[in-house]
Amino acid sequence: MEEQVLKLLSKFYLIATILVVGVLIFFVGQMVYQSNLLEQQNQNQITVSGQGKVYVKPDVALVSLGVTATGSTVADVTKANTDKMNAVIAAVKALGVDEKDIQTTNYNLTPNYEIQPMIYSYPVRNSNNITGYTLDQNVQVKIRDFTKVGDILSQATAKGANLVGSLQFTIDNPEQFKEQARAKAIAQAKANANNLVKESGINLGKLINVYENYVAYPVMYSAKAMGGGVADSAPVPTVEPGQQEVNVTINLTYKVR
């Protein structure tokens, strides 16, 4: 009886092994087939690129205005920060900035801990003893009248903004200029395709894929360059918006006949 059971088990394992090997061979064959098919398809395709650039004068300036305050209690630091930030926002609005162009981007309250004496040349923080709190709040302001940029920065620092930076000139609605750059990029890509046909003698077939890459480069100014990041009001140099580059790259993929 045991001998018959062993024979049946041996047959079962043999059949199972054959099935597993057969399945593995099938999947390996499919992978090889798909790889060869993909390679063959890629050999029958060609991709050409074109780049289109449009230079545009920016129509908005973006700047980050912030207040950082410290206090012994949450109530104290919140009041001190809120009073200054409200004064900053009021000054910005008084200079003609619409409420919809002022957006809070950061509000961060963190505890301050006691620092114990140096141990092995490293200060150690005592996480059980909170000495106070620090509150950071930032708003991003969109300025549409460039003649007001200097006044807004100056008034903001005068009212208590001590975190000023990330001034950049950009385009509020770049889509129309993106379309112009795209048209230039497509025209250049098609011209490159025609030149490739003439020089290589290949015949292009159907256009099967279009890939676009869009980049816009805003004009940036550092906080130091515009006099920001200081607690008191300081003269702000005249800043020029310059030109912003709208850059579109187009890749056209054709079948090769």
ABEGO torsion letter per residue (X at the ends): XAAAAAAAAAAAAAAAAAAAAAAAAAAAAAAAAAAAAAAAAAAABBBBBBBBBBBBBBABBBBBBBBBBBBABAAAAAAAAAAAAAAAAAAAAAAGBBAAABBBABBBBBBBBBBBBBBGGBBBBBAABBAEBBBBBBBBBBBABAAAAAAAAAAAAAAGBABBBGBBBBBABAAAAAAAAAAAAAAAAAAAAAAAAAAAGBBBBBBABBBBBBBBBBBBBBAAAAGBGBABBBBBBBBBAEBBBBBBBBBBBBBBX
